[in-house]
Amino acid sequence: MSTEGTAFHKGEKILLKDASVGIMTHAMHYGTAVFEGIRGNWNSDKKEMVIFRLNEHYERLLRGANILRMNLPYTAEDLSNITVDLVKTNGYQEDVYIRPLAYKSQELVANLKLHELDDDISIIVVPFGAYIDNDKPINCQTSSWRRPEDTMMPTGVKLSGLYTTSILAKTEAVAANFDEAILLNHDGTVSEGSGENLFMIKNGEIITPTETDNCLLGITRDSIISIAENELGIKVKERQIHRSELYLADEVFLTGTAAHVTSVGSLDNRNIGNGQIGKITKSLQELYFSIVIGDEKKSKKENYSSWLTSFKI
């Protein structure tokens, strides 16, 4: 175990404190980078680290890198293997957050042509507790900031520059004593949270915005759709959602790598349902939390081992 923290940077493992980039690095000036957030969940009973949908995260990162015209010398499998080795080297026996960042690494400013710039990738691993308290519903605010359209910036992948809007929205919400922000599209329909996908439940039906509503193609989102259909027998409908529909929903919840599955108790000071964690949300929370640590006792109809990369520390 590295007591100082180890990163993968410029093609090798080095101490985290020594991993740095120059002040002229293109990505720092222009946001020309793509990243992922990957959860490693510690199973204390088995003394194992369980990384959730590792390969799928790297496949999405490479799609984002392709949009930014990056030529990285790694496949998703290569990056998955590098990550497992890095997590073992760090040796944390607790939940971790894995952050790969592919970026335009050339120290060159005043150049707006992606194809003329060098690329690189760095990966860090840090201990990570609860991003949001999932044991209680959170209070949300509809943000004054709008979700960018895909015609402005690709919204289906995690581009660094895209997240400025999310940061502004989250800051606005927390400063107003809310927990999280919900962003609308320019036409007033619902897109997602500042860092999470959104689901609404009405009359036993689960509904989520479509890909064309400029929401991230979330891996947790995809997982919850599968779990709802496989385990609860509820087919998830993807369609546009109007803001007022959320006020009248029976349940609303958010999903994401950091947020897991988080119930929304109120939006704009209006209770969602009875303001508590709803029955369907609670069932999905319990199923998801058991699956991501490699304990599938609660899941009855499907084997989710293909989603997990498990190993001893």
Kinemage of the C-alpha trace (Angstrom):
@kinemage 1
@onewidth
@group {chain A} dominant
@subgroup {mainchain}
@vectorlist {calphas} color= white
{ca met a 1} P 0.000 0.000 0.000
{ca ser a 2} L 1.232 3.497 -0.857
{ca thr a 3} L 0.931 5.724 2.208
{ca glu a 4} L 1.223 8.876 0.072
{ca gly a 5} L -1.164 7.996 -2.743
{ca thr a 6} L -0.191 6.862 -6.225
{ca ala a 7} L -1.424 8.128 -9.589
{ca phe a 8} L -1.093 6.975 -13.176
{ca his a 9} L 0.381 9.964 -15.014
{ca lys a 10} L 2.196 10.328 -18.319
{ca gly a 11} L 2.303 6.580 -18.823
{ca glu a 12} L 3.595 5.467 -15.427
{ca lys a 13} L 2.725 5.135 -11.762
{ca ile a 14} L 4.104 7.983 -9.664
{ca leu a 15} L 3.369 9.526 -6.276
{ca leu a 16} L 0.193 11.579 -6.392
{ca lys a 17} L 2.009 14.624 -5.027
{ca asp a 18} L 4.383 14.544 -8.003
{ca ala a 19} L 1.638 14.341 -10.654
{ca ser a 20} L 1.323 17.818 -12.143
{ca val a 21} L 0.878 19.686 -15.408
{ca gly a 22} L 2.369 22.945 -16.623
{ca ile a 23} L 0.566 26.261 -16.398
{ca met a 24} L 0.380 26.486 -20.204
{ca thr a 25} L -1.400 23.142 -20.609
{ca his a 26} L -4.145 23.550 -23.193
{ca ala a 27} L -6.812 21.706 -21.177
{ca met a 28} L -6.395 24.083 -18.235
{ca his a 29} L -7.092 27.116 -20.393
{ca tyr a 30} L -9.867 25.772 -22.609
{ca gly a 31} L -11.469 22.828 -20.799
{ca thr a 32} L -10.341 20.441 -23.548
{ca ala a 33} L -10.621 17.300 -21.447
{ca val a 34} L -12.954 14.395 -20.841
{ca phe a 35} L -13.297 12.577 -17.534
{ca glu a 36} L -15.055 9.766 -15.739
{ca gly a 37} L -16.158 9.129 -12.181
{ca ile a 38} L -15.859 5.458 -11.212
{ca arg a 39} L -16.824 3.937 -7.871
{ca gly a 40} L -14.830 1.336 -6.046
{ca asn a 41} L -17.031 -0.068 -3.249
{ca trp a 42} L -15.402 -1.834 -0.319
{ca asn a 43} L -17.064 -5.115 0.676
{ca ser a 44} L -15.979 -5.448 4.296
{ca asp a 45} L -17.398 -8.980 4.646
{ca lys a 46} L -15.392 -10.360 1.728
{ca lys a 47} L -12.439 -7.945 2.182
{ca glu a 48} L -12.733 -7.112 -1.496
{ca met a 49} L -12.782 -3.988 -3.608
{ca val a 50} L -15.669 -4.030 -6.059
{ca ile a 51} L -15.447 -1.586 -8.981
{ca phe a 52} L -18.769 -0.973 -10.680
{ca arg a 53} L -19.029 -1.234 -14.485
{ca leu a 54} L -15.380 -0.370 -14.977
{ca asn a 55} L -15.110 -1.210 -18.668
{ca glu a 56} L -18.308 0.674 -19.549
{ca his a 57} L -16.927 3.830 -17.957
{ca tyr a 58} L -13.798 3.627 -20.068
{ca glu a 59} L -15.804 2.941 -23.205
{ca arg a 60} L -17.695 6.181 -22.540
{ca leu a 61} L -14.459 8.054 -21.821
{ca leu a 62} L -13.044 6.915 -25.161
{ca arg a 63} L -16.205 8.101 -26.918
{ca gly a 64} L -15.678 11.519 -25.363
{ca ala a 65} L -12.004 11.441 -26.313
{ca asn a 66} L -13.007 10.705 -29.891
{ca ile a 67} L -15.240 13.780 -29.939
{ca leu a 68} L -12.243 15.861 -28.809
{ca arg a 69} L -10.091 14.225 -31.503
{ca met a 70} L -7.768 12.535 -29.046
{ca asn a 71} L -5.529 9.653 -30.044
{ca leu a 72} L -4.933 7.738 -26.821
{ca pro a 73} L -2.761 4.599 -27.042
{ca tyr a 74} L -5.116 2.574 -24.822
{ca thr a 75} L -8.221 0.464 -25.207
{ca ala a 76} L -10.967 0.326 -22.579
{ca glu a 77} L -9.534 -3.025 -21.477
{ca asp a 78} L -6.036 -1.520 -21.167
{ca leu a 79} L -7.353 1.313 -19.000
{ca ser a 80} L -9.365 -1.118 -16.865
{ca asn a 81} L -6.244 -3.196 -16.198
{ca ile a 82} L -4.209 -0.080 -15.366
{ca thr a 83} L -6.941 1.000 -12.947
{ca val a 84} L -7.110 -2.323 -11.107
{ca asp a 85} L -3.343 -2.268 -10.679
{ca leu a 86} L -3.481 1.344 -9.444
{ca val a 87} L -6.231 0.617 -6.914
{ca lys a 88} L -4.233 -2.343 -5.584
{ca thr a 89} L -1.124 -0.162 -5.301
{ca asn a 90} L -2.997 2.472 -3.304
{ca gly a 91} L -4.388 -0.253 -1.066
{ca tyr a 92} L -7.400 1.571 0.363
{ca gln a 93} L -9.734 -0.713 2.305
{ca glu a 94} L -12.693 1.640 2.011
{ca asp a 95} L -14.873 3.105 -0.721
{ca val a 96} L -12.864 4.957 -3.347
{ca tyr a 97} L -13.506 7.335 -6.201
{ca ile a 98} L -11.513 6.771 -9.381
{ca arg a 99} L -11.032 9.777 -11.658
{ca pro a 100} L -9.547 9.256 -15.129
{ca leu a 101} L -8.903 12.477 -17.037
{ca ala a 102} L -7.969 12.463 -20.726
{ca tyr a 103} L -6.816 15.890 -21.804
{ca lys a 104} L -5.069 18.008 -24.383
{ca ser a 105} L -1.660 17.960 -22.733
{ca gln a 106} L 0.333 20.210 -25.022
{ca glu a 107} L 1.650 23.371 -23.376
{ca leu a 108} L 0.271 25.672 -26.010
{ca val a 109} L -2.244 28.488 -25.743
{ca ala a 110} L -3.908 30.566 -28.464
{ca asn a 111} L -4.589 27.431 -30.511
{ca leu a 112} L -8.192 26.367 -31.033
{ca lys a 113} L -7.483 23.424 -33.372
{ca leu a 114} L -7.910 20.100 -31.583
{ca his a 115} L -6.170 18.011 -34.223
{ca glu a 116} L -2.865 19.866 -33.777
{ca leu a 117} L -2.521 19.111 -30.042
{ca asp a 118} L -0.955 16.262 -28.047
{ca asp a 119} L -3.072 14.107 -25.732
{ca asp a 120} L -2.509 12.286 -22.449
{ca ile a 121} L -4.435 10.590 -19.664
{ca ser a 122} L -4.073 10.591 -15.883
{ca ile a 123} L -5.877 8.429 -13.314
{ca ile a 124} L -6.174 9.114 -9.581
{ca val a 125} L -7.758 7.119 -6.750
{ca val a 126} L -9.026 8.812 -3.581
{ca pro a 127} L -11.026 7.629 -0.540
{ca phe a 128} L -14.635 8.688 -0.999
{ca gly a 129} L -17.540 8.724 1.428
{ca ala a 130} L -21.136 9.742 0.806
{ca tyr a 131} L -21.577 12.444 -1.840
{ca ile a 132} L -25.206 12.840 -0.774
{ca asp a 133} L -26.907 11.327 2.292
{ca asn a 134} L -29.028 8.607 0.670
{ca asp a 135} L -30.780 7.706 3.937
{ca lys a 136} L -33.116 10.662 3.668
{ca pro a 137} L -34.767 12.578 0.827
{ca ile a 138} L -33.059 15.731 -0.401
{ca asn a 139} L -34.498 19.139 -1.203
{ca cys a 140} L -33.970 20.434 -4.730
{ca gln a 141} L -34.307 23.717 -6.577
{ca thr a 142} L -35.042 24.281 -10.250
{ca ser a 143} L -31.961 26.116 -11.447
{ca ser a 144} L -31.981 29.435 -13.263
{ca trp a 145} L -29.159 27.982 -15.382
{ca arg a 146} L -30.202 25.892 -18.381
{ca arg a 147} L -28.664 22.645 -19.546
{ca pro a 148} L -26.591 23.224 -22.731
{ca glu a 149} L -27.997 21.755 -25.917
{ca asp a 150} L -26.105 19.002 -27.690
{ca thr a 151} L -25.716 21.371 -30.633
{ca met a 152} L -23.711 23.681 -28.336
{ca met a 153} L -21.588 21.037 -26.633
{ca pro a 154} L -21.931 17.216 -26.681
{ca thr a 155} L -24.046 16.330 -23.649
{ca gly a 156} L -23.924 12.519 -23.742
{ca val a 157} L -20.320 12.308 -22.491
{ca lys a 158} L -18.423 13.907 -19.612
{ca leu a 159} L -16.545 16.835 -21.152
{ca ser a 160} L -14.804 19.028 -18.577
{ca gly a 161} L -15.980 22.324 -20.065
{ca leu a 162} L -19.608 21.159 -19.955
{ca tyr a 163} L -19.574 20.981 -16.152
{ca thr a 164} L -19.218 24.729 -15.614
{ca thr a 165} L -23.003 24.947 -15.960
{ca ser a 166} L -23.477 22.171 -13.399
{ca ile a 167} L -21.123 23.892 -10.962
{ca leu a 168} L -22.989 27.189 -11.294
{ca ala a 169} L -26.317 25.406 -10.752
{ca lys a 170} L -25.142 23.423 -7.729
{ca thr a 171} L -23.563 26.509 -6.148
{ca glu a 172} L -26.769 28.503 -6.674
{ca ala a 173} L -28.872 25.758 -5.071
{ca val a 174} L -26.669 25.211 -2.026
{ca ala a 175} L -26.312 28.971 -1.467
{ca ala a 176} L -30.127 29.101 -1.306
{ca asn a 177} L -30.147 26.282 1.304
{ca phe a 178} L -31.171 23.496 -1.067
{ca asp a 179} L -29.225 20.250 -1.490
{ca glu a 180} L -29.213 19.946 -5.269
{ca ala a 181} L -30.249 21.623 -8.506
{ca ile a 182} L -32.495 20.378 -11.312
{ca leu a 183} L -31.634 21.809 -14.733
{ca leu a 184} L -34.142 22.441 -17.503
{ca asn a 185} L -33.560 22.526 -21.233
{ca his a 186} L -34.036 25.734 -23.194
{ca asp a 187} L -37.609 24.701 -24.013
{ca gly a 188} L -38.399 24.325 -20.304
{ca thr a 189} L -38.460 20.520 -20.233
{ca val a 190} L -36.486 18.622 -17.597
{ca ser a 191} L -32.941 17.444 -18.313
{ca glu a 192} L -31.119 16.270 -15.159
{ca gly a 193} L -29.527 17.237 -11.850
{ca ser a 194} L -26.193 19.030 -11.605
{ca gly a 195} L -24.380 15.699 -11.626
{ca glu a 196} L -27.145 13.099 -11.758
{ca asn a 197} L -29.804 11.708 -14.049
{ca leu a 198} L -33.444 12.111 -13.006
{ca phe a 199} L -36.333 9.650 -12.734
{ca met a 200} L -39.997 10.363 -11.955
{ca ile a 201} L -42.607 7.867 -10.753
{ca lys a 202} L -46.321 8.434 -11.380
{ca asn a 203} L -49.068 5.835 -10.907
{ca gly a 204} L -46.495 3.036 -10.698
{ca glu a 205} L -44.758 4.052 -13.948
{ca ile a 206} L -41.076 5.070 -13.990
{ca ile a 207} L -40.234 7.856 -16.440
{ca thr a 208} L -36.884 9.447 -17.315
{ca pro a 209} L -35.815 12.088 -19.878
{ca thr a 210} L -34.583 10.808 -23.225
{ca glu a 211} L -31.103 11.090 -24.681
{ca thr a 212} L -32.382 13.943 -26.863
{ca asp a 213} L -33.237 15.903 -23.692
{ca asn a 214} L -29.503 16.619 -23.385
{ca cys a 215} L -28.980 14.378 -20.367
{ca leu a 216} L -25.790 12.430 -19.792
{ca leu a 217} L -25.974 8.818 -20.923
{ca gly a 218} L -25.398 7.748 -17.329
{ca ile a 219} L -24.102 4.319 -16.456
{ca thr a 220} L -26.016 4.316 -13.157
{ca arg a 221} L -29.064 5.452 -15.146
{ca asp a 222} L -28.664 2.463 -17.458
{ca ser a 223} L -28.197 0.164 -14.457
{ca ile a 224} L -31.365 1.378 -12.743
{ca ile a 225} L -33.381 0.919 -15.934
{ca ser a 226} L -32.175 -2.707 -16.085
{ca ile a 227} L -32.786 -3.336 -12.367
{ca ala a 228} L -36.286 -1.839 -12.471
{ca glu a 229} L -37.255 -3.969 -15.438
{ca asn a 230} L -35.519 -7.190 -14.343
{ca glu a 231} L -36.255 -7.153 -10.613
{ca leu a 232} L -39.430 -5.089 -10.188
{ca gly a 233} L -41.027 -5.849 -13.539
{ca ile a 234} L -41.481 -2.139 -14.248
{ca lys a 235} L -40.593 -1.015 -17.757
{ca val a 236} L -38.993 2.431 -17.725
{ca lys a 237} L -40.444 4.951 -20.182
{ca glu a 238} L -38.113 7.512 -21.757
{ca arg a 239} L -39.861 10.731 -22.785
{ca gln a 240} L -39.901 14.490 -22.258
{ca ile a 241} L -40.877 15.595 -18.740
{ca his a 242} L -42.388 19.000 -17.996
{ca arg a 243} L -41.331 20.851 -14.842
{ca ser a 244} L -44.866 20.838 -13.414
{ca glu a 245} L -45.020 17.047 -13.748
{ca leu a 246} L -42.299 16.761 -11.129
{ca tyr a 247} L -44.406 18.729 -8.646
{ca leu a 248} L -47.269 16.246 -9.131
{ca ala a 249} L -45.161 13.069 -9.194
{ca asp a 250} L -45.533 10.336 -6.586
{ca glu a 251} L -41.740 9.932 -6.351
{ca val a 252} L -38.644 11.522 -7.867
{ca phe a 253} L -35.097 10.225 -7.534
{ca leu a 254} L -31.643 10.994 -8.903
{ca thr a 255} L -28.953 8.539 -10.010
{ca gly a 256} L -25.218 8.858 -10.531
{ca thr a 257} L -21.850 7.331 -9.725
{ca ala a 258} L -21.354 9.716 -6.813
{ca ala a 259} L -25.007 10.067 -5.757
{ca his a 260} L -25.960 6.376 -6.201
{ca val a 261} L -29.795 6.434 -5.943
{ca thr a 262} L -31.047 9.499 -4.054
{ca ser a 263} L -34.664 10.313 -3.251
{ca val a 264} L -35.971 13.849 -3.874
{ca gly a 265} L -38.313 14.906 -1.070
{ca ser a 266} L -39.145 18.352 -2.378
{ca leu a 267} L -38.651 20.597 -5.387
{ca asp a 268} L -38.930 24.376 -5.142
{ca asn a 269} L -40.401 24.037 -1.635
{ca arg a 270} L -43.153 21.696 -2.853
{ca asn a 271} L -43.247 18.180 -1.418
{ca ile a 272} L -42.914 15.302 -3.864
{ca gly a 273} L -45.590 12.821 -2.785
{ca asn a 274} L -45.517 12.764 0.998
{ca gly a 275} L -41.997 14.165 1.099
{ca gln a 276} L -40.471 10.854 2.179
{ca ile a 277} L -38.534 8.138 0.325
{ca gly a 278} L -41.100 6.365 -1.838
{ca lys a 279} L -41.678 2.635 -1.968
{ca ile a 280} L -40.295 2.082 -5.476
{ca thr a 281} L -37.304 4.361 -4.862
{ca lys a 282} L -36.524 2.474 -1.653
{ca ser a 283} L -36.676 -0.884 -3.433
{ca leu a 284} L -34.336 0.353 -6.163
{ca gln a 285} L -31.937 1.796 -3.574
{ca glu a 286} L -31.722 -1.505 -1.710
{ca leu a 287} L -31.241 -3.543 -4.870
{ca tyr a 288} L -28.612 -1.169 -6.270
{ca phe a 289} L -26.598 -0.926 -3.047
{ca ser a 290} L -26.489 -4.705 -2.680
{ca ile a 291} L -25.442 -5.229 -6.311
{ca val a 292} L -22.601 -2.671 -6.338
{ca ile a 293} L -20.825 -4.339 -3.402
{ca gly a 294} L -21.175 -7.805 -4.889
{ca asp a 295} L -23.953 -8.968 -2.538
{ca glu a 296} L -26.863 -10.040 -4.706
{ca lys a 297} L -29.059 -11.479 -1.954
{ca lys a 298} L -31.779 -8.948 -2.691
{ca ser a 299} L -31.764 -9.512 -6.465
{ca lys a 300} L -33.795 -12.542 -7.470
{ca lys a 301} L -34.062 -12.654 -11.234
{ca glu a 302} L -30.733 -11.642 -12.698
{ca asn a 303} L -27.011 -12.143 -12.157
{ca tyr a 304} L -25.080 -8.881 -12.225
{ca ser a 305} L -21.559 -10.260 -11.838
{ca ser a 306} L -20.631 -8.977 -15.316
{ca trp a 307} L -21.006 -5.446 -13.940
{ca leu a 308} L -18.414 -6.027 -11.207
{ca thr a 309} L -14.623 -6.108 -11.090
{ca ser a 310} L -13.746 -7.617 -7.715
{ca phe a 311} L -10.351 -8.308 -6.149
{ca lys a 312} L -8.567 -8.576 -2.827
{ca ile a 313} L -6.528 -5.691 -1.459
